[in-house]
C-alpha cells in the first residue's frame, strides 16, 4: 500500500514494527524480503513516484577540498532512489547499471593499507550475493569469463598471475523503480509513505533503544513513526546526516560517541589512463568479450583486474581496467565536438551554439563524423563508445574504423578519516542542517594506482598485445574532474570496535539495540566494483536476521538476539 504523507495530519503517531527509511535499492530490497511475512513494515521515502524539483533541492550540499560531483545531483529523491539515474544502454531500449561483487581481498585487513578489513569474509556473503543476483535480475552469478566466452569472443592471452579477465553484468534500473514498486503496492503488510523526510531519531533515556522517528513533509506537517526496529537505508550521505541530526540526547549525534559518524567517506574515482595501441590492428576484431554485448540475453562486459596475489605482494589497492575503441586524435576531436552540439538538439535543447573551435574540429574530421553519424542512424552505434554504450564489436572491419583503445580505470579509494561529511550551518526548507563534504584525493592513493598502471602496461607489452601509453597529469594518474561516480561509501563503517566503526558486523549501530543501517555507508573499504550488488546482498542478510531473531527471541531483545545468532553459525 502506498500513501502520500502530505495528506497525513500532523502531530499523530504512526505505529509499525519495522521502519525503513529510504526507498532506493537497499530499502526496497529490505521491504520486499518481508512480503508475506507477519511483520508490519513502513517504508519512508523523501520523494514521490515522479521527480519533484522542490524535493530534490533538499539534497543541496557544499564541498570543501578537491572538485567533486555536485551533491544535489547525485542523491535522487524519488521512489527507486538512484536507480532512476542509471543510464547505461543495455539494449532493447533498456537502461541499467553495472554489477560486480567485491573480491575476497576487499574484505581482508591488508598490510600497507590503513583502516582496511571487514569483520566478515567474502565467503560469508556468498549465498547472499547469489540471492542478490536474482533480485537484481542480472543473469547467473558468474563473473569469470568462462561462462561468456566462445570461439568469436575469447579472453586475451595474459599472464593470469598478474592480470585477469573478469566480466561485469548489467541489470535494468526499472526493476527497482517500477517492477518492485508494483509488488509493494500489493503487499498487505507493507506501507510506503511517500513525500516524507526523516528529521530525527528519538531514543529512550538510556539511549539504548530507538523509540520514534520524527518525519516531515515540505507542506509543513510533522508527525512521529513508532517502531520496534529502525533501519536507515538512505545512502552514504543521508545515513550519517540523520544520525548527526539526532543530537538532542547525544550532542554529537547517535552512534557518534567516538566521532566516527560521517568519516571515511569514499567513492570510486575514474582515472583516465591514456591510450592502448594494439601491435596488430586486427585486434579490434578479436575483442567482443571486452565489449558491452548480450550473451544468452544477459548484458555483459569484459574487463581486466589485478590478481589478488599480486595485490597482496605489492600492497596495491584494487583497480579495474576497461578499454573503449577510439579513432585517430583528429577524428576524435571532431566527433567529440559534433557530439557536444548534436546531442542537445536531439533532446530539443537549442541553447548550445557551435563555436568556431568546434566548427574547425568537425571540419577537420568530417570523414569520421559522417561515418559515425551513418552508423548511428543505421546500425544503432554510438557516436563515441564508453561506459554508457557498447555494441562496437558487432560490425566488421573495425581495424579500419579505430586506431587506439582509450583506457579507463575505476579505482579503489583508501579509507581516510579526514574525508568526511559534517553538518553545515546552512539549513534546508525543513529546518534541517545541510551537509558539507570534506574530500581530498590522497597522493599516496594516486602513487599506488600509478604502480598498478605500470604493471598493466608491462603485461600488455610482454604479451605482445601492444603499447599502453599512460597519460599523467603533473606526474600522477589523471583523475577525472570533477571526481566521483555517486558510489558513496564508508560514512557509517562496519567494525566490531565502536571506536573504529559506527555499526557492528550485523549492521547494528553500536550501543543501540534496534537501530540498523543498510547500504554502502557501512562498507569499511570499497574495492573498485559498483556497490549495488553488495548493497542488495547485505540488505537481504539484514532482513533474514531481523526476521529470524523476531521469531526466536522477540523484538524486545533484537540486538542481542542477532549477536547470539551470529555466534551460533
C-alpha positions as CSV (number, residue, x, y, z in Angstrom):
1,X,0.0,0.0,0.0
2,X,1.3,3.5,-0.9
3,X,0.3,6.7,0.9
4,X,1.1,10.3,0.2
5,X,2.4,11.5,3.6
6,X,1.4,15.1,2.7
7,X,-2.2,14.1,3.3
8,X,-1.5,12.7,6.8
9,X,-2.5,15.1,9.6
10,X,0.2,16.4,11.8
11,X,1.1,15.5,15.4
12,X,0.0,11.9,15.3
13,X,2.0,8.7,15.8
14,X,2.1,6.0,13.1
15,X,2.8,2.6,14.6
16,X,4.6,-0.2,12.9
17,X,7.1,-3.0,13.7
18,X,9.9,-2.3,11.2
19,X,10.5,1.2,9.9
20,X,12.8,1.5,6.9
21,X,14.0,5.0,5.8
22,X,14.8,5.3,2.1
23,X,13.3,3.6,-0.9
24,X,16.4,3.0,-3.0
25,X,17.9,-0.4,-3.8
26,X,18.6,-1.1,-0.2
27,X,15.3,0.0,1.3
28,X,13.2,-1.7,-1.5
29,X,15.2,-4.9,-1.1
30,X,14.6,-4.9,2.7
31,X,10.9,-4.3,2.3
32,X,10.5,-7.0,-0.3
33,X,12.0,-9.5,2.0
34,X,9.1,-9.0,4.4
35,X,6.4,-9.5,1.8
36,X,4.1,-12.3,3.0
37,X,5.7,-12.1,6.5
38,X,3.6,-11.4,9.6
39,X,5.8,-8.3,10.4
40,X,4.3,-4.9,9.7
41,X,6.7,-2.7,7.7
42,X,6.7,1.0,6.9
43,X,9.0,2.2,4.1
44,X,9.6,6.0,4.2
45,X,10.7,7.8,1.0
46,X,11.6,11.5,0.7
47,X,10.3,11.8,-2.8
48,X,7.3,10.5,-4.7
49,X,6.7,8.5,-7.8
50,X,7.5,11.4,-10.1
51,X,10.5,13.8,-9.9
52,X,9.9,17.0,-7.9
53,X,12.5,19.8,-8.1
54,X,11.5,21.1,-4.6
55,X,12.1,17.8,-3.0
56,X,15.3,17.3,-4.9
57,X,16.5,20.7,-3.6
58,X,16.7,19.0,-0.2
59,X,19.9,17.3,-1.5
60,X,21.8,20.6,-1.9
61,X,25.1,20.5,-0.1
62,X,28.6,22.0,-0.3
63,X,32.0,20.5,-0.9
64,X,35.3,21.6,0.7
65,X,38.6,20.4,-0.9
66,X,39.1,18.8,-4.3
67,X,36.4,19.1,-7.1
68,X,33.6,16.6,-6.6
69,X,30.4,15.9,-8.4
70,X,27.6,18.3,-7.3
71,X,26.0,16.5,-4.4
72,X,22.5,17.9,-5.2
73,X,22.5,15.9,-8.5
74,X,23.7,12.5,-7.2
75,X,21.2,11.8,-4.4
76,X,17.9,11.2,-6.2
77,X,14.9,11.8,-4.0
78,X,12.2,9.6,-5.7
79,X,10.9,6.1,-5.2
80,X,13.7,3.9,-6.6
81,X,16.4,6.3,-5.5
82,X,19.4,6.5,-7.7
83,X,18.2,3.6,-9.9
84,X,16.2,6.3,-11.6
85,X,19.5,7.8,-12.7
86,X,21.1,4.6,-14.1
87,X,21.7,5.3,-17.8
88,X,23.8,2.6,-19.4
89,X,22.2,1.5,-22.6
90,X,21.9,-2.3,-22.3
91,X,19.9,-3.0,-25.4
92,X,16.2,-3.5,-26.2
93,X,15.5,0.1,-25.3
94,X,16.5,-0.5,-21.7
95,X,18.8,1.4,-19.4
96,X,20.6,-0.1,-16.4
97,X,23.7,-0.3,-14.2
98,X,26.8,-2.4,-13.9
99,X,27.0,-5.2,-11.3
100,X,30.0,-7.0,-9.8
101,X,30.7,-8.5,-6.3
102,X,33.6,-7.3,-4.2
103,X,36.7,-9.5,-4.4
104,X,37.9,-11.7,-1.5
105,X,40.8,-9.3,-0.9
106,X,38.5,-6.3,-0.5
107,X,37.3,-7.9,2.8
108,X,40.8,-8.6,4.1
109,X,42.9,-6.5,6.5
110,X,45.8,-5.7,4.1
111,X,49.4,-4.8,5.0
112,X,50.2,-1.2,3.9
113,X,46.6,-0.2,3.6
114,X,45.4,1.6,6.8
115,X,41.9,1.1,8.0
116,X,41.3,-1.9,5.7
117,X,39.4,-5.1,6.7
118,X,35.8,-6.1,7.2
119,X,34.6,-8.0,10.3
120,X,33.1,-10.6,7.8
121,X,34.7,-12.5,5.0
122,X,33.6,-12.7,1.4
123,X,32.7,-16.4,1.8
124,X,30.1,-15.4,4.4
125,X,28.4,-13.1,1.8
126,X,28.5,-15.7,-1.0
127,X,24.9,-17.1,-0.5
128,X,23.6,-13.5,-0.2
129,X,25.4,-12.5,-3.3
130,X,23.6,-15.3,-5.2
131,X,20.3,-14.2,-3.9
132,X,21.1,-10.5,-4.7
133,X,22.0,-11.5,-8.3
134,X,18.4,-12.8,-8.6
135,X,16.9,-9.7,-7.0
136,X,18.8,-7.5,-9.5
137,X,17.8,-9.8,-12.4
138,X,21.3,-9.7,-13.7
139,X,21.7,-13.3,-15.0
140,X,23.6,-16.1,-13.4
141,X,26.1,-15.4,-10.7
142,X,29.1,-15.9,-13.0
143,X,31.7,-13.1,-13.0
144,X,34.6,-15.1,-14.5
145,X,34.9,-15.2,-18.3
146,X,34.4,-19.0,-18.7
147,X,30.6,-18.6,-18.9
148,X,30.7,-15.9,-21.5
149,X,33.5,-17.0,-23.9
150,X,33.0,-18.6,-27.3
151,X,35.1,-19.0,-30.5
152,X,34.5,-15.5,-31.5
153,X,34.8,-13.9,-28.1
154,X,37.9,-15.1,-26.2
155,X,39.9,-13.6,-23.4
156,X,43.3,-12.0,-24.3
157,X,46.4,-14.2,-23.6
158,X,47.7,-12.6,-20.4
159,X,49.8,-13.9,-17.5
160,X,47.0,-14.6,-15.1
161,X,49.4,-14.4,-12.1
162,X,49.5,-10.7,-12.9
163,X,46.4,-9.7,-14.8
164,X,43.0,-11.4,-15.0
165,X,40.0,-11.0,-17.3
166,X,36.7,-10.6,-15.4
167,X,33.1,-9.8,-16.5
168,X,30.7,-7.1,-15.4
169,X,27.0,-7.8,-15.6
170,X,24.2,-5.3,-16.2
171,X,20.7,-5.1,-15.0
172,X,17.6,-2.9,-15.6
173,X,17.1,0.1,-13.4
174,X,13.3,-0.1,-13.6
175,X,13.4,-3.4,-11.7
176,X,13.6,-1.3,-8.6
177,X,11.8,1.8,-9.6
178,X,8.8,0.1,-11.3
179,X,8.6,-3.7,-11.1
180,X,9.2,-3.9,-7.3
181,X,7.0,-0.8,-6.8
182,X,4.1,-2.8,-8.1
183,X,4.9,-5.7,-5.7
184,X,5.0,-3.4,-2.7
185,X,1.7,-1.8,-3.7
186,X,0.0,-5.3,-3.5
187,X,1.7,-6.3,-0.2
188,X,-0.8,-6.3,2.7
189,X,1.9,-5.8,5.4
190,X,3.9,-3.1,3.7
191,X,3.0,0.6,3.8
192,X,5.1,3.0,1.7
193,X,4.9,6.6,2.8
194,X,5.9,9.0,0.0
195,X,7.0,12.7,0.2
196,X,8.2,12.2,3.8
197,X,11.6,13.1,5.2
198,X,13.4,11.7,8.3
199,X,14.3,14.6,10.6
200,X,15.3,13.0,13.9
201,X,15.5,9.6,15.7
202,X,14.4,9.6,19.3
203,X,15.6,7.1,21.9
204,X,14.8,6.1,25.4
205,X,16.6,7.9,28.3
206,X,19.5,5.4,28.4
207,X,20.0,5.9,24.6
208,X,19.9,2.1,24.3
209,X,16.7,1.8,22.2
210,X,15.3,3.9,19.4
211,X,11.7,4.6,20.1
212,X,10.4,7.0,17.4
213,X,11.3,8.7,14.1
214,X,10.2,12.3,13.6
215,X,9.3,12.9,10.0
216,X,8.2,15.9,8.0
217,X,6.9,16.9,4.6
218,X,7.6,20.1,2.6
219,X,4.0,21.0,3.1
220,X,4.6,21.6,6.9
221,X,3.0,18.6,8.5
222,X,5.2,16.7,11.0
223,X,4.5,13.5,12.9
224,X,6.2,10.5,14.5
225,X,6.6,6.9,13.5
226,X,7.0,4.4,16.4
227,X,8.5,1.0,15.6
228,X,10.3,-1.9,17.2
229,X,13.1,-1.8,14.6
230,X,14.5,1.1,12.6
231,X,16.7,0.8,9.5
232,X,18.4,3.7,7.8
233,X,18.8,3.0,4.1
234,X,19.2,6.5,2.7
235,X,22.7,6.2,1.1
236,X,26.2,7.1,2.1
237,X,25.5,10.8,2.7
238,X,22.0,10.8,4.2
239,X,22.6,8.0,6.6
240,X,25.2,9.9,8.6
241,X,23.2,13.1,8.2
242,X,20.2,11.5,10.0
243,X,22.5,10.2,12.8
244,X,24.2,13.6,13.2
245,X,20.9,15.5,13.3
246,X,19.6,13.2,16.0
247,X,21.6,15.1,18.7
248,X,19.1,16.0,21.4
249,X,20.1,13.1,23.6
250,X,23.7,12.7,22.4
251,X,25.1,16.1,21.4
252,X,27.5,14.6,18.8
253,X,24.7,12.6,17.3
254,X,23.5,9.0,17.7
255,X,26.2,6.4,17.3
256,X,28.8,9.1,17.4
257,X,30.4,8.8,20.8
258,X,33.8,8.3,19.2
259,X,33.4,10.9,16.4
260,X,33.3,8.2,13.7
261,X,29.9,9.1,12.0
262,X,30.5,10.7,8.7
263,X,34.2,9.9,8.5
264,X,36.0,7.6,6.0
265,X,33.9,8.8,3.0
266,X,34.9,7.0,-0.2
267,X,33.8,6.9,-3.8
268,X,35.2,5.2,-7.0
269,X,37.1,7.9,-8.8
270,X,37.7,7.3,-12.5
271,X,41.3,7.6,-13.8
272,X,41.8,8.5,-17.5
273,X,44.6,6.1,-18.2
274,X,45.7,7.0,-21.7
275,X,45.9,5.0,-24.9
276,X,46.4,1.3,-25.6
277,X,47.8,0.9,-29.2
278,X,47.4,-2.6,-30.5
279,X,50.5,-4.2,-32.1
280,X,48.2,-5.6,-34.7
281,X,45.2,-3.6,-35.9
282,X,43.2,-6.8,-36.3
283,X,43.0,-7.0,-32.5
284,X,40.0,-4.6,-32.9
285,X,38.1,-7.5,-34.5
286,X,39.1,-10.0,-31.7
287,X,37.7,-8.2,-28.7
288,X,34.0,-9.0,-28.4
289,X,34.5,-10.3,-24.9
290,X,35.5,-6.7,-23.9
291,X,32.5,-5.0,-25.5
292,X,29.2,-4.5,-23.8
293,X,27.0,-7.1,-25.5
294,X,24.2,-9.6,-24.8
295,X,25.1,-13.2,-24.2
296,X,22.1,-15.5,-23.7
297,X,20.1,-12.3,-23.2
298,X,22.4,-11.1,-20.4
299,X,24.3,-7.8,-20.9
300,X,28.0,-8.3,-20.0
301,X,31.3,-6.5,-20.5
302,X,34.8,-8.0,-20.1
303,X,37.5,-6.0,-18.3
304,X,40.9,-6.5,-16.6
305,X,41.8,-6.7,-13.0
306,X,45.0,-7.4,-11.0
307,X,45.4,-10.8,-9.4
308,X,44.9,-10.9,-5.7
309,X,48.3,-12.5,-5.2
310,X,49.9,-9.5,-6.9
311,X,47.9,-7.0,-4.9
312,X,48.9,-8.7,-1.6
313,X,52.6,-8.9,-2.7
314,X,52.9,-5.3,-3.7
315,X,50.3,-3.9,-1.3
316,X,48.2,-2.4,-4.0
317,X,44.6,-1.1,-4.0
318,X,42.0,-2.7,-6.2
319,X,41.6,-1.3,-9.7
320,X,39.7,-2.3,-12.9
321,X,40.8,-1.6,-16.5
322,X,38.2,-1.1,-19.3
323,X,39.0,-0.5,-23.0
324,X,37.0,1.7,-25.3
325,X,37.8,1.9,-29.0
326,X,38.7,5.3,-30.5
327,X,39.6,6.7,-33.9
328,X,42.6,8.9,-34.6
329,X,43.1,12.0,-32.5
330,X,42.0,14.3,-35.3
331,X,38.8,12.2,-35.8
332,X,38.2,12.0,-32.0
333,X,38.3,15.8,-31.7
334,X,35.8,16.0,-34.5
335,X,33.3,13.5,-33.1
336,X,33.6,15.0,-29.6
337,X,32.7,18.5,-30.9
338,X,29.9,17.1,-33.1
339,X,28.5,15.1,-30.1
340,X,28.6,18.2,-27.9
341,X,26.4,20.1,-30.4
342,X,24.2,17.3,-31.8
343,X,23.0,15.6,-28.5
344,X,21.4,18.8,-27.1
345,X,19.5,19.2,-30.4
346,X,18.3,15.6,-30.2
347,X,16.9,16.3,-26.8
348,X,15.3,19.6,-28.0
349,X,17.8,21.8,-26.1
350,X,18.6,24.6,-28.5
351,X,20.9,26.8,-26.3
352,X,24.1,25.1,-27.5
353,X,25.8,27.1,-30.1
354,X,28.5,25.9,-32.5
355,X,31.8,27.7,-31.6
356,X,34.5,28.5,-34.1
357,X,36.8,25.9,-32.4
358,X,34.1,23.2,-32.6
359,X,33.4,24.0,-36.3
360,X,37.1,23.7,-37.1
361,X,37.3,20.4,-35.2
362,X,34.3,18.9,-37.0
363,X,35.6,20.0,-40.5
364,X,39.0,18.6,-39.7
365,X,37.5,15.1,-39.0
366,X,34.4,15.3,-41.2
367,X,35.2,11.8,-42.7
368,X,34.7,10.2,-39.3
369,X,31.8,12.4,-38.4
370,X,29.9,11.2,-41.5
371,X,30.8,7.6,-40.9
372,X,29.8,7.7,-37.2
373,X,26.6,9.5,-38.0
374,X,25.7,6.9,-40.6
375,X,26.4,4.0,-38.3
376,X,24.4,5.7,-35.5
377,X,21.4,6.1,-37.8
378,X,21.5,2.7,-39.5
379,X,23.4,0.3,-37.1
380,X,22.4,1.7,-33.7
381,X,26.1,2.5,-33.0
382,X,27.2,5.2,-30.5
383,X,28.9,8.3,-31.8
384,X,31.5,7.6,-29.1
385,X,31.5,4.3,-27.3
386,X,32.0,4.3,-23.5
387,X,30.5,3.2,-20.2
388,X,27.0,4.1,-21.4
389,X,27.0,2.3,-24.7
390,X,28.6,-0.8,-26.3
391,X,28.0,-2.8,-29.4
392,X,31.1,-1.7,-31.4
393,X,32.3,-5.3,-31.9
394,X,29.2,-6.3,-33.9
395,X,30.5,-4.6,-37.0
396,X,33.3,-5.9,-39.3
397,X,36.4,-4.0,-40.4
398,X,37.0,-2.4,-37.0
399,X,40.7,-2.3,-37.9
400,X,39.8,0.5,-40.4
401,X,37.4,2.3,-38.1
402,X,39.6,2.5,-34.9
403,X,43.2,3.4,-34.1
404,X,43.6,3.0,-30.3
405,X,41.7,2.0,-27.2
406,X,41.1,4.6,-24.5
407,X,42.0,3.1,-21.1
408,X,39.7,3.9,-18.2
409,X,40.3,2.7,-14.6
410,X,37.7,2.6,-11.9
411,X,39.8,2.6,-8.7
412,X,39.6,1.9,-5.0
413,X,39.9,4.9,-2.7
414,X,41.7,4.3,0.5
415,X,39.6,5.0,3.6
416,X,40.8,8.2,5.3
417,X,39.1,9.6,8.4
418,X,39.8,13.2,7.1
419,X,37.4,12.6,4.2
420,X,34.1,13.1,5.9
421,X,30.6,14.6,5.9
422,X,29.6,17.1,8.6
423,X,26.5,19.3,9.2
424,X,26.9,22.8,7.8
425,X,25.4,26.0,9.3
426,X,23.0,26.3,6.4
427,X,19.5,24.8,6.7
428,X,17.1,23.4,4.2
429,X,13.4,24.3,3.9
430,X,12.6,21.7,6.6
431,X,14.9,23.5,9.0
432,X,17.5,20.6,8.9
433,X,21.2,21.4,8.6
434,X,22.6,20.7,5.2
435,X,25.6,18.5,4.5
436,X,29.1,19.6,3.9
437,X,31.5,17.2,2.3
438,X,35.3,17.4,3.1
439,X,37.1,15.4,0.4
440,X,40.6,15.3,-1.0
441,X,42.4,12.9,-3.2
442,X,45.5,11.5,-1.5
443,X,48.9,11.4,-3.2
444,X,49.6,8.0,-1.7
445,X,46.4,6.7,-3.2
446,X,47.5,8.1,-6.6
447,X,51.0,6.6,-6.4
448,X,49.6,3.2,-5.5
449,X,47.4,3.4,-8.6
450,X,50.3,4.5,-10.7
451,X,52.2,1.3,-9.9
452,X,49.1,-0.7,-11.0
453,X,49.0,1.2,-14.3
454,X,52.7,0.4,-14.8
455,X,52.0,-3.4,-14.2
456,X,49.1,-3.3,-16.7
457,X,51.4,-1.6,-19.3
458,X,54.2,-4.2,-18.7
459,X,51.8,-7.1,-19.1
460,X,50.3,-5.8,-22.3
461,X,53.7,-5.3,-23.8
462,X,55.2,-8.6,-22.6
463,X,52.2,-10.4,-24.0
464,X,52.8,-8.9,-27.4
465,X,49.4,-7.2,-27.5
466,X,50.6,-3.6,-27.8
467,X,51.7,-0.5,-26.0
468,X,49.8,1.2,-23.2
469,X,50.9,4.8,-23.2
470,X,50.0,6.1,-19.7
471,X,48.8,9.6,-19.5
472,X,49.8,11.5,-16.4
473,X,48.9,14.9,-15.0
474,X,51.7,16.6,-13.0
475,X,53.4,13.2,-12.7
476,X,50.4,11.4,-11.2
477,X,47.4,9.4,-12.6
478,X,45.0,11.6,-14.5
479,X,41.9,11.8,-12.3
480,X,38.5,12.6,-13.8
481,X,37.5,16.1,-12.8
482,X,35.1,16.6,-11.0
483,X,35.6,13.3,-9.3
484,X,33.1,10.7,-8.2
485,X,30.7,8.1,-9.6
486,X,27.9,8.6,-7.0
487,X,29.1,5.5,-5.1
488,X,29.1,7.0,-1.6
489,X,30.7,4.6,0.9
490,X,32.2,4.3,4.4
491,X,30.5,7.0,6.4
492,X,28.9,4.6,8.9
493,X,31.5,1.9,8.5
494,X,31.3,-1.6,9.9
495,X,33.7,-2.5,12.7
496,X,33.5,-4.7,15.8
497,X,35.2,-1.8,17.8
498,X,32.9,1.2,18.3
499,X,35.9,3.4,18.4
500,X,36.6,2.5,14.8
501,X,33.1,1.9,13.3
502,X,29.5,3.0,13.6
503,X,27.9,-0.4,13.1
504,X,28.9,-3.9,14.2
505,X,29.2,-6.9,12.0
506,X,25.3,-7.2,11.9
507,X,24.9,-3.6,10.7
508,X,23.5,-2.6,14.2
509,X,24.5,0.9,15.4
510,X,26.9,0.3,18.4
511,X,25.0,0.7,21.6
512,X,21.5,1.0,20.2
513,X,19.8,-2.4,20.2
514,X,17.2,-1.8,17.5
515,X,18.8,0.7,15.1
516,X,20.4,-0.6,11.9
517,X,22.0,0.8,8.8
518,X,21.8,-0.6,5.2
519,X,23.7,0.4,2.2
520,X,27.2,1.2,1.1
521,X,27.7,3.6,4.0
522,X,28.6,0.5,6.1
523,X,31.5,-0.5,3.8
524,X,34.9,-0.4,5.5
525,X,36.5,-0.5,2.1
526,X,35.0,-0.2,-1.3
527,X,37.2,-2.0,-3.9
528,X,36.5,-0.9,-7.5
529,X,33.2,-2.7,-8.0
530,X,29.9,-0.8,-8.3
531,X,28.4,-1.2,-4.8
532,X,24.8,-2.1,-5.7
533,X,25.2,-5.9,-5.7
534,X,26.9,-5.8,-2.3
535,X,24.2,-3.3,-1.0
536,X,21.5,-5.7,-2.0
537,X,23.3,-8.8,-0.6
538,X,23.8,-7.0,2.8
539,X,20.2,-5.9,2.8
540,X,18.9,-9.5,2.3
541,X,21.3,-10.7,5.0
542,X,20.0,-8.0,7.4
543,X,16.3,-8.8,6.6
544,X,17.0,-12.5,7.3
545,X,18.5,-11.8,10.7
546,X,15.7,-9.5,11.7
547,X,13.0,-12.0,10.7
548,X,14.8,-14.9,12.5
549,X,15.5,-13.0,15.7
550,X,12.0,-11.7,15.8
551,X,10.7,-15.2,15.7
552,X,13.3,-16.7,18.1
553,X,13.8,-14.1,20.8
554,X,11.3,-11.3,20.1
555,X,11.9,-7.8,19.1
556,X,12.4,-6.5,22.7
557,X,15.9,-8.0,22.7
558,X,16.6,-7.8,19.0
559,X,20.3,-6.6,19.1
560,X,21.5,-9.3,21.5
561,X,19.4,-11.9,19.5
562,X,21.3,-11.1,16.3
563,X,24.6,-11.4,18.1
564,X,23.6,-14.7,19.5
565,X,22.6,-16.0,16.1
566,X,25.9,-14.8,14.5
567,X,27.9,-16.7,17.2
568,X,25.9,-19.8,16.7
569,X,26.7,-20.1,13.0
